[in-house]
């Protein structure tokens, strides 16, 4: 039996026929739509390499059944930059060497974008590390990742949890 998935990805609507109701969002993104920036790491939700934003919230695409997200809005790493202008988090990752081999970088960046949008990053390195703990970097570029998230948080103007509490 074929099911139809209606989903908006990086601002573009898609209607996708799925023969397998167990297809993950990760597989649909990579195999059906050719959006290979979202990486398949562990395929078990443990590494965060497949992190995307679904309706603005961070989620591991390897654990998300595609059909469960009918009519959702998904943002992948390919949807962050505007033309040749990088997203501020992408710029901060470059400025702070927040990557080495780069395999985890798309998931790290997407998680950072979500964390900042949630207002949970704060300006405390420990809070950033805790908020990013679901994303593993085998190269151990954590210092650069933390610095990048802190810079992007400051640049975003997003009120942090600390600022909301003080207000």
N, CA, C and O of each residue as an XYZ file, in Angstrom:
668
protein
N       0.828     -1.174      0.000
C       0.000      0.000      0.000
C       0.881      1.250      0.000
O       1.829      1.348      0.780
N       0.571      2.178     -0.856
C       1.326      3.420     -0.963
C       0.640      4.510     -0.152
O      -0.580      4.662     -0.196
N       1.437      5.259      0.581
C       0.939      6.400      1.354
C       1.553      7.665      0.783
O       2.637      7.633      0.200
N       0.866      8.760      0.952
C       1.370     10.038      0.456
C       1.800     10.903      1.630
O       1.063     11.088      2.599
N       3.012     11.425      1.515
C       3.569     12.326      2.506
C       3.569     13.728      1.912
O       4.175     13.963      0.867
N       2.898     14.651      2.570
C       2.930     16.063      2.199
C       3.787     16.768      3.226
O       3.479     16.768      4.418
N       4.872     17.373      2.751
C       5.840     17.942      3.685
C       6.534     19.115      3.018
O       6.771     19.108      1.810
N       6.855     20.117      3.812
C       7.605     21.265      3.311
C       9.031     21.129      3.803
O       9.285     21.012      5.002
N       9.959     21.145      2.853
C      11.369     20.997      3.210
C      12.130     22.196      2.676
O      12.136     22.470      1.476
N      12.770     22.902      3.595
C      13.523     24.106      3.261
C      12.677     25.087      2.463
O      13.157     25.725      1.526
N      11.411     25.196      2.848
C      10.497     26.141      2.232
C       9.785     25.664      0.987
O       8.906     26.358      0.477
N      10.144     24.488      0.481
C       9.527     23.967     -0.742
C       8.574     22.822     -0.401
O       8.957     21.882      0.296
N       7.332     22.897     -0.890
C       6.390     21.804     -0.627
C       6.719     20.569     -1.466
O       7.150     20.678     -2.614
N       6.507     19.404     -0.876
C       6.739     18.128     -1.564
C       5.578     17.191     -1.292
O       5.054     17.138     -0.179
N       5.184     16.459     -2.309
C       4.228     15.374     -2.163
C       4.965     14.114     -2.587
O       5.342     13.962     -3.749
N       5.167     13.215     -1.636
C       6.022     12.056     -1.861
C       5.228     10.781     -1.618
O       4.620     10.606     -0.562
N       5.240      9.890     -2.610
C       4.594      8.584     -2.458
C       5.568      7.645     -1.759
O       6.700      7.461     -2.206
N       5.115      7.052     -0.655
C       5.956      6.134      0.105
C       5.341      4.741      0.086
O       4.190      4.547      0.476
N       6.129      3.778     -0.374
C       5.673      2.387     -0.386
C       5.854      1.724      0.970
O       5.168      0.755      1.298
N       6.786      2.256      1.754
C       7.089      1.657      3.055
C       6.673      2.623      4.165
O       7.262      3.698      4.284
N       5.694      2.279      4.967
C       5.274      3.183      6.045
C       6.327      3.336      7.142
O       6.198      4.198      8.011
N       7.364      2.505      7.104
C       8.441      2.585      8.092
C       9.604      3.464      7.627
O      10.624      3.551      8.311
N       9.460      4.112      6.476
C      10.538      4.965      5.967
C      10.798      6.102      6.948
O       9.867      6.757      7.417
N      12.071      6.329      7.250
C      12.418      7.424      8.150
C      12.549      8.711      7.358
O      12.745      8.700      6.142
N      12.438      9.805      8.064
C      12.634     11.098      7.430
C      14.049     11.188      6.866
O      14.249     11.769      5.799
N      15.014     10.633      7.553
C      16.392     10.643      7.069
C      16.495      9.971      5.704
O      17.126     10.509      4.795
N      15.883      8.806      5.556
C      15.948      8.107      4.278
C      15.226      8.876      3.175
O      15.692      8.914      2.036
N      14.100      9.485      3.506
C      13.380     10.284      2.505
C      14.234     11.467      2.065
O      14.332     11.756      0.872
N      14.850     12.149      3.025
C      15.694     13.300      2.688
C      16.861     12.901      1.793
O      17.105     13.534      0.766
N      17.571     11.865      2.179
C      18.783     11.477      1.464
C      18.496     10.732      0.163
O      19.057     11.063     -0.882
N      17.627      9.732      0.227
C      17.453      8.832     -0.917
C      16.401      9.309     -1.908
O      16.547      9.085     -3.110
N      15.358      9.954     -1.438
C      14.295     10.392     -2.331
C      14.495     11.814     -2.835
O      14.174     12.126     -3.982
N      15.034     12.683     -1.962
C      15.156     14.090     -2.332
C      16.593     14.527     -2.608
O      16.815     15.659     -3.036
N      17.560     13.664     -2.375
C      18.959     13.991     -2.667
C      19.557     15.035     -1.741
O      20.549     15.674     -2.094
N      18.979     15.221     -0.569
C      19.504     16.171      0.410
C      20.459     15.422      1.334
O      20.088     14.998      2.429
N      21.683     15.272      0.874
C      22.649     14.421      1.566
C      23.452     15.154      2.638
O      24.357     14.572      3.235
N      23.132     16.418      2.888
C      23.809     17.135      3.968
C      23.470     16.546      5.323
O      24.293     16.568      6.238
N      22.262     16.019      5.454
C      21.860     15.349      6.688
C      22.507     13.971      6.679
O      22.217     13.154      5.805
N      23.367     13.713      7.629
C      24.189     12.502      7.604
C      23.560     11.332      8.349
O      22.857     11.504      9.345
N      23.831     10.150      7.841
C      23.434      8.921      8.533
C      24.671      8.448      9.292
O      25.635      7.964      8.699
N      24.622      8.598     10.601
C      25.753      8.183     11.431
C      25.474      6.832     12.042
O      25.835      5.797     11.481
N      24.834      6.845     13.187
C      24.584      5.602     13.916
C      23.268      4.940     13.505
O      23.102      3.734     13.689
N      22.335      5.712     12.951
C      21.000      5.239     12.563
C      20.225      4.725     13.779
O      19.333      3.888     13.643
N      20.572      5.235     14.974
C      19.920      4.811     16.225
C      19.592      5.987     17.141
O      19.164      5.781     18.276
N      19.784      7.206     16.668
C      19.492      8.378     17.483
C      20.510      8.678     18.553
O      20.208      9.399     19.504
N      21.713      8.142     18.426
C      22.715      8.320     19.469
C      23.784      9.350     19.141
O      24.450      9.855     20.045
N      23.964      9.678     17.834
C      25.095     10.537     17.487
C      24.700     11.957     17.096
O      25.519     12.868     17.222
N      23.488     12.172     16.632
C      23.040     13.511     16.265
C      23.455     13.982     14.882
O      23.146     15.116     14.516
N      24.142     13.157     14.099
C      24.583     13.573     12.769
C      23.404     13.879     11.842
O      23.563     14.599     10.856
N      22.248     13.347     12.147
C      21.056     13.510     11.303
C      20.104     14.578     11.820
O      18.951     14.624     11.391
N      20.553     15.439     12.733
C      19.665     16.431     13.335
C      19.127     17.394     12.281
O      19.884     17.951     11.486
N      17.812     17.579     12.289
C      17.121     18.558     11.451
C      16.141     19.304     12.357
O      15.945     18.934     13.515
N      15.541     20.338     11.824
C      14.485     21.038     12.549
C      13.158     20.631     11.945
O      12.954     20.761     10.738
N      12.257     20.142     12.775
C      10.905     19.788     12.345
C       9.964     20.718     13.096
O       9.866     20.682     14.322
N       9.276     21.551     12.322
C       8.416     22.580     12.910
C       9.177     23.386     13.962
O       8.636     23.736     15.011
N      10.452     23.672     13.655
C      11.290     24.503     14.508
C      11.960     23.809     15.669
O      12.716     24.438     16.410
N      11.701     22.529     15.845
C      12.297     21.792     16.970
C      13.348     20.813     16.467
O      13.205     20.223     15.396
N      14.401     20.651     17.251
C      15.465     19.715     16.892
C      14.967     18.287     16.980
O      14.269     17.913     17.923
N      15.337     17.488     15.979
C      14.938     16.086     16.007
C      15.953     15.265     15.214
O      16.519     15.737     14.227
N      16.170     14.047     15.656
C      17.009     13.111     14.915
C      16.160     12.516     13.795
O      15.178     11.819     14.051
N      16.547     12.795     12.562
C      15.764     12.330     11.407
C      15.783     10.816     11.269
O      14.888     10.245     10.646
N      16.789     10.152     11.840
C      16.850      8.690     11.749
C      15.788      8.021     12.604
O      15.449      6.861     12.375
N      15.254      8.749     13.599
C      14.229      8.194     14.478
C      12.827      8.663     14.098
O      11.840      8.186     14.658
N      12.736      9.582     13.161
C      11.451     10.177     12.803
C      10.836      9.424     11.625
O      11.358      9.470     10.510
N       9.730      8.736     11.878
C       9.016      8.113     10.768
C       8.476      9.227      9.890
O       7.808     10.138     10.379
N       8.760      9.160      8.606
C       8.381     10.231      7.687
C       6.887     10.507      7.738
O       6.471     11.664      7.806
N       6.073      9.453      7.706
C       4.627      9.634      7.682
C       4.089     10.280      8.955
O       2.992     10.839      8.949
N       4.841     10.209     10.032
C       4.420     10.856     11.274
C       4.539     12.373     11.183
O       4.056     13.093     12.057
N       5.174     12.850     10.135
C       5.421     14.286      9.984
C       4.739     14.838      8.737
O       5.218     15.783      8.110
N       3.606     14.222      8.394
C       2.794     14.724      7.293
C       2.408     16.175      7.595
O       1.946     16.476      8.696
N       2.592     17.057      6.642
C       2.291     18.486      6.718
C       3.256     19.263      7.607
O       2.989     20.417      7.941
N       4.364     18.656      7.993
C       5.355     19.352      8.817
C       6.241     20.238      7.944
O       6.296     20.094      6.723
N       6.928     21.155      8.614
C       7.939     21.986      7.965
C       9.294     21.538      8.489
O       9.553     21.563      9.692
N      10.154     21.127      7.562
C      11.469     20.601      7.913
C      12.543     21.531      7.363
O      12.465     21.984      6.221
N      13.537     21.806      8.184
C      14.697     22.563      7.729
C      15.915     21.669      7.886
O      16.166     21.108      8.952
N      16.663     21.549      6.799
C      17.915     20.789      6.804
C      19.071     21.773      6.658
O      18.853     22.972      6.482
N      20.272     21.278      6.729
C      21.457     22.124      6.577
C      21.435     22.861      5.243
O      21.938     23.981      5.144
N      20.854     22.239      4.216
C      20.787     22.883      2.897
C      19.868     24.098      2.894
O      19.947     24.934      1.994
N      19.000     24.201      3.892
C      18.044     25.295      3.936
C      18.446     26.469      4.808
O      17.655     27.396      4.979
N      19.648     26.462      5.365
C      20.048     27.545      6.264
C      20.584     28.775      5.544
O      20.162     29.893      5.840
N      21.490     28.590      4.622
C      22.098     29.727      3.930
C      21.075     30.383      3.015
O      20.163     29.724      2.515
N      21.230     31.656      2.805
C      20.399     32.382      1.842
C      21.293     32.752      0.675
O      22.030     33.737      0.727
N      21.219     31.947     -0.385
C      22.119     32.144     -1.518
C      23.551     31.888     -1.087
O      23.878     30.819     -0.574
N      24.396     32.878     -1.302
C      25.801     32.757     -0.915
C      26.058     33.249      0.510
O      27.192     33.200      0.987
N      25.021     33.719      1.183
C      25.173     34.243      2.538
C      24.911     33.129      3.538
O      23.798     32.612      3.638
N      25.953     32.770      4.277
C      25.826     31.717      5.274
C      24.975     32.178      6.453
O      24.906     33.367      6.764
N      24.335     31.220      7.094
C      23.612     31.464      8.342
C      24.654     31.857      9.390
O      25.789     31.384      9.325
N      24.296     32.715     10.357
C      25.265     33.112     11.389
C      25.897     31.935     12.135
O      27.062     32.018     12.524
N      25.165     30.853     12.343
C      25.758     29.698     13.025
C      26.803     29.047     12.115
O      27.856     28.623     12.593
N      26.530     28.966     10.834
C      27.521     28.423      9.904
C      28.785     29.285      9.905
O      29.900     28.765      9.920
N      28.597     30.604      9.890
C      29.743     31.516      9.922
C      30.546     31.336     11.206
O      31.777     31.326     11.180
N      29.846     31.194     12.327
C      30.539     31.038     13.613
C      31.313     29.724     13.664
O      32.407     29.680     14.226
N      30.765     28.653     13.087
C      31.486     27.377     13.060
C      32.785     27.513     12.274
O      33.808     26.948     12.663
N      32.751     28.247     11.189
C      33.974     28.462     10.398
C      34.963     29.316     11.200
O      36.146     28.986     11.284
N      34.475     30.407     11.784
C      35.347     31.324     12.519
C      36.026     30.659     13.711
O      37.144     31.027     14.072
N      35.362     29.687     14.319
C      35.903     29.055     15.539
C      36.398     27.635     15.306
O      36.621     26.895     16.264
N      36.570     27.252     14.065
C      37.030     25.891     13.742
C      36.199     24.852     14.492
O      36.739     23.984     15.178
N      34.876     24.954     14.352
C      33.967     24.059     15.054
C      33.786     22.732     14.343
O      32.723     22.117     14.430
N      34.812     22.289     13.645
C      34.751     21.008     12.941
C      36.170     20.583     12.591
O      37.089     21.401     12.562
N      36.331     19.302     12.329
C      37.587     18.797     11.801
C      37.280     17.986     10.553
O      37.472     18.476      9.440
N      36.810     16.761     10.716
C      36.502     15.968      9.519
C      35.222     16.470      8.855
O      35.055     16.327      7.644
N      34.315     17.057      9.642
C      33.104     17.652      9.104
C      31.899     16.742      9.025
O      30.812     17.201      8.676
N      32.055     15.461      9.339
C      30.923     14.551      9.193
C      29.759     14.930     10.116
O      28.601     14.874      9.701
N      30.050     15.308     11.339
C      28.994     15.654     12.292
C      28.517     17.090     12.153
O      27.502     17.464     12.740
N      29.234     17.895     11.388
C      28.995     19.337     11.345
C      27.567     19.724     10.970
O      27.004     20.596     11.631
N      26.944     19.128      9.946
C      25.563     19.531      9.654
C      24.627     19.321     10.840
O      23.809     20.190     11.141
N      24.736     18.192     11.508
C      23.897     17.933     12.678
C      24.228     18.867     13.828
O      23.332     19.329     14.533
N      25.503     19.147     14.019
C      25.915     20.081     15.078
C      25.319     21.466     14.808
O      24.782     22.106     15.712
N      25.418     21.916     13.570
C      24.903     23.243     13.224
C      23.398     23.299     13.388
O      22.870     24.270     13.931
N      22.702     22.276     12.928
C      21.242     22.279     13.057
C      20.828     22.244     14.526
O      19.863     22.904     14.913
N      21.542     21.490     15.337
C      21.248     21.455     16.766
C      21.507     22.814     17.395
O      20.725     23.267     18.231
N      22.589     23.468     17.005
C      22.919     24.796     17.532
C      21.847     25.814     17.144
O      21.446     26.636     17.968
N      21.386     25.765     15.902
C      20.328     26.685     15.456
C      19.081     26.484     16.312
O      18.468     27.454     16.759
N      18.708     25.233     16.539
C      17.547     24.942     17.370
C      17.746     25.381     18.804
O      16.847     25.974     19.400
N      18.903     25.102     19.363
C      19.197     25.463     20.745
C      19.102     26.973     20.942
O      18.534     27.439     21.929
N      19.652     27.729     20.011
C      19.614     29.192     20.099
C      18.178     29.688     19.963
O      17.746     30.556     20.721
N      17.443     29.145     19.008
C      16.046     29.560     18.804
C      15.189     29.257     20.027
O      14.249     29.992     20.329
N      15.511     28.181     20.726
C      14.777     27.816     21.940
C      15.123     28.741     23.104
O      14.438     28.741     24.126
N      16.188     29.530     22.948
C      16.635     30.401     24.026
C      17.324     29.651     25.140
O      17.476     30.169     26.246
N      17.745     28.425     24.850
C      18.337     27.571     25.879
C      19.860     27.576     25.875
O      20.479     26.986     26.762
N      20.472     28.228     24.899
C      21.929     28.200     24.820
C      22.555     28.991     25.960
O      23.560     28.574     26.536
N      21.959     30.131     26.282
C      22.553     30.969     27.307
C      23.926     31.440     26.878
O      24.341     31.213     25.741
N      24.606     32.073     27.753
C      25.961     32.536     27.455
C      26.974     31.829     28.341
O      28.096     32.300     28.523
N      26.562     30.700     28.886
C      27.398     29.900     29.761
C      27.874     28.668     28.980
O      27.050     27.883     28.509
N      29.179     28.492     28.838
C      29.695     27.345     28.080
C      29.143     26.004     28.567
O      28.906     25.107     27.757
N      28.936     25.856     29.872
C      28.413     24.592     30.401
C      26.989     24.331     29.904
O      26.640     23.194     29.584
N      26.183     25.362     29.841
C      24.812     25.209     29.318
C      24.835     24.854     27.847
O      24.024     24.048     27.392
N      25.745     25.439     27.102
C      25.866     25.107     25.676
C      26.272     23.650     25.524
O      25.687     22.921     24.724
N      27.273     23.221     26.291
C      27.709     21.826     26.206
C      26.575     20.869     26.548
O      26.403     19.844     25.889
N      25.802     21.201     27.577
C      24.668     20.362     27.961
C      23.616     20.349     26.847
O      23.092     19.290     26.503
N      23.312     21.505     26.292
C      22.312     21.602     25.242
C      22.706     20.902     23.954
O      21.846     20.472     23.185
N      23.991     20.789     23.722
C      24.509     20.151     22.511
C      24.924     18.702     22.762
O      25.489     18.064     21.874
N      24.656     18.177     23.944
C      25.186     16.864     24.324
C      24.661     15.707     23.482
O      25.262     14.632     23.494
N      23.578     15.885     22.761
C      23.070     14.817     21.895
C      23.785     14.719     20.566
O      23.466     13.855     19.748
N      24.750     15.598     20.341
C      25.518     15.597     19.094
C      26.968     15.256     19.404
O      27.658     15.980     20.123
N      27.409     14.142     18.849
C      28.754     13.652     19.131
C      29.708     14.043     18.007
O      29.363     13.966     16.827
N      30.907     14.461     18.390
C      31.973     14.765     17.435
C      33.121     13.804     17.731
O      33.777     13.902     18.768
N      33.350     12.891     16.821
C      34.421     11.905     17.037
C      35.804     12.526     16.997
O      36.759     11.964     17.534
N      35.916     13.698     16.353
C      37.203     14.385     16.283
C      37.468     15.243     17.521
O      38.568     15.764     17.699
N      36.458     15.385     18.366
C      36.558     16.141     19.622
C      36.799     17.633     19.388
O      37.650     18.237     20.041
N      36.051     18.221     18.459
C      36.151     19.662     18.192
C      35.223     20.451     19.107
O      34.741     21.520     18.733
N      34.977     19.939     20.285
C      33.982     20.516     21.179
C      34.279     21.948     21.604
O      33.353     22.745     21.747
N      35.538     22.292     21.807
C      35.864     23.665     22.224
C      35.438     24.653     21.143
O      34.831     25.680     21.445
N      35.750     24.351     19.901
C      35.356     25.223     18.790
C      33.847     25.266     18.605
O      33.282     26.317     18.302
N      33.191     24.118     18.789
C      31.729     24.063     18.672
C      31.093     24.938     19.741
O      30.187     25.718     19.445
N      31.555     24.818     20.978
C      31.008     25.611     22.074
C      31.219     27.100     21.817
O      30.295     27.896     21.985
N      32.430     27.478     21.412
C      32.713     28.884     21.123
C      31.832     29.399     19.984
O      31.369     30.539     20.022
N      31.604     28.568     18.980
C      30.764     28.972     17.846
C      29.329     29.203     18.292
O      28.699     30.179     17.884
N      28.813     28.318     19.120
C      27.435     28.473     19.597
C      27.317     29.717     20.469
O      26.335     30.451     20.367
N      28.289     29.957     21.311
C      28.263     31.155     22.156
C      28.290     32.418     21.303
O      27.533     33.353     21.563
N      29.150     32.458     20.291
C      29.211     33.637     19.413
C      27.896     33.833     18.666
O      27.385     34.950     18.587
N      27.350     32.752     18.121
C      26.102     32.851     17.363
C      24.946     33.261     18.280
O      24.038     33.972     17.850
N      24.975     32.821     19.531
C      23.939     33.227     20.494
C      24.014     34.726     20.739
O      22.994     35.416     20.722
N      25.215     35.225     20.965
C      25.382     36.669     21.188
C      24.935     37.450     19.955
O      24.263     38.474     20.074
N      25.309     36.967     18.777
C      24.973     37.675     17.531
C      23.492     37.616     17.196
O      22.985     38.484     16.486
N      22.788     36.601     17.698
C      21.381     36.406     17.335
C      20.443     37.403     17.997
O      19.370     37.698     17.472
N      20.845     37.914     19.138
C      19.959     38.806     19.868
C      18.818     38.067     20.543
O      17.938     38.697     21.128
N      18.818     36.711     20.471
C      17.788     35.916     21.130
C      17.960     36.042     22.635
O      19.066     35.906     23.158
N      16.872     36.298     23.319
C      16.941     36.371     24.781
C      17.232     34.994     25.322
O      16.599     34.010     24.941
N      18.197     34.938     26.212
C      18.557     33.663     26.820
C      17.657     33.401     28.012
O      16.953     34.294     28.481
N      17.686     32.178     28.494
C      16.901     31.794     29.671
C      17.246     32.715     30.846
O      16.363     33.112     31.605
N      18.521     33.050     30.993
C      18.935     33.918     32.090
C      18.293     35.296     31.963
O      17.838     35.867     32.954
N      18.256     35.829     30.744
C      17.674     37.154     30.530
C      16.159     37.136     30.740
O      15.594     38.106     31.244
N      15.498     36.041     30.358
C      14.054     35.951     30.553
C      13.726     35.874     32.044
O      12.715     36.417     32.489
N      14.579     35.201     32.810
C      14.359     35.056     34.252
C      14.581     36.409     34.955
O      13.857     36.752     35.890
N      15.577     37.164     34.502
C      15.905     38.453     35.117
C      14.880     39.538     34.784
O      14.754     40.521     35.514
N      14.148     39.361     33.683
C      13.224     40.421     33.221
C      12.030     40.591     34.124
O      11.175     41.438     33.864
